[in-house]
Amino acid sequence: MLTPACPAPRCSADRSEAPGELTVRTIERRWRTRKAMPEGRRHMADRSSTAQTLDAMPSRSADVDKQPQHWDRRYSGAGATGVSWYQPEPAMSLTLIDRLRVAKEAPVIDVGGGASLLVDRLVGRGYTDLTVLDVSSTALEIARRRLDDTVHVRWLHENLMTWEPQRRYALWHDRAVFHFLTNAGERARYLTTMRHALSDSGSVIIATFASDGPERCSGLPVARYDAADLERLLDGFTVVESSREEHVTPDGTVQPFTWVAAHRLPVAEVRAAAQGSSTGPRPPAFRKLI
Ligand SMILES: C[S@@+](CC[C@H](N)C(=O)[O-])C[C@H]1O[C@@H](n2cnc3c(N)ncnc32)[C@H](O)[C@@H]1O
């Protein structure tokens, strides 16, 4: 069950949307139609559906414009290790990346990666094509300075609500960003961008506050999700793992998270790829879906 924590959000489990509002299902349907089209027709369809998408969405709100300052202040105020979402080891992310068998040379993007140590750990594991996107230049600078100058990482100072991906990635990783999108238009925009940015056989990892998690994060309202809610949003993907994690903040507060990891491949192809493979012991909280 998806639990709206924001004042009056129409969250993704909504089965009906306000008149004229573009639903996630509409976006997904358009995407499936696009996929079935010959390459030549896709370009035209993209142009018209992008226009429709943007028409149907709320115009850039003051909140969006204020976002960089909000996040810059959080990082410069508390420091990268003092923010509530800080984790000394991105353990769940790394476990799921192993589980998805993401190749070392595969293009990986951490959206809303902020000052997370995930990029450091992936560099350490030999990943060579890493991108971190965030609306906060302060966070990106903290992460960039931590890394050796010889390490090549692409740092994208972008807002996910307006960003237009210029290339395609094999892995889209998001820990604690999607849950800030508290209206249907924002969520639809995010999912469309994610699909545009992801290769046809790409994978996603998304983590949000669980339905019994906090109602706010970083002073902002959030939408909370169970695994089933996130799985529903990933229509056309094969979910490989879903999991619950109890994150402990630097001040000792416990925050339940929901994680999903999925492949953009039909289940049969995922099974075939996984056959005979072993990725080692599984954390007990994991629910095996494939
Ligand atoms: C709760 S923090 C999580 C950071 C990181 N993923 C981690 O696990 O440490 C949310 C991050 O998302 C970024 N963010 C929030 N809204 C964003 C948006 N619309 N576009 C890009 N980044 C955004 C913030 O700057 C912040 O770094």
The ligand as an ORCA input file, in Angstrom:
! r2SCAN-3c Opt
* xyz 0 1
  C      17.711     12.313      0.736
  S      19.003     12.817     -0.306
  C      19.707     11.271     -0.841
  C      21.109     11.430     -1.387
  C      21.771     10.131     -1.866
  N      20.972      9.435     -2.819
  C      22.118      9.257     -0.706
  O      21.599      8.152     -0.635
  O      22.936      9.685      0.117
  C      18.163     13.383     -1.750
  C      19.108     13.905     -2.793
  O      18.364     14.189     -3.957
  C      18.737     15.443     -4.477
  N      17.541     15.945     -5.182
  C      16.351     16.260     -4.651
  N      15.489     16.623     -5.593
  C      16.167     16.526     -6.769
  C      15.818     16.779     -8.121
  N      14.598     17.197     -8.468
  N      16.756     16.598     -9.076
  C      17.997     16.172     -8.745
  N      18.380     15.916     -7.485
  C      17.470     16.095     -6.499
  C      19.153     16.256     -3.263
  O      20.026     17.302     -3.561
  C      19.830     15.182     -2.403
  O      21.189     15.057     -2.704
*
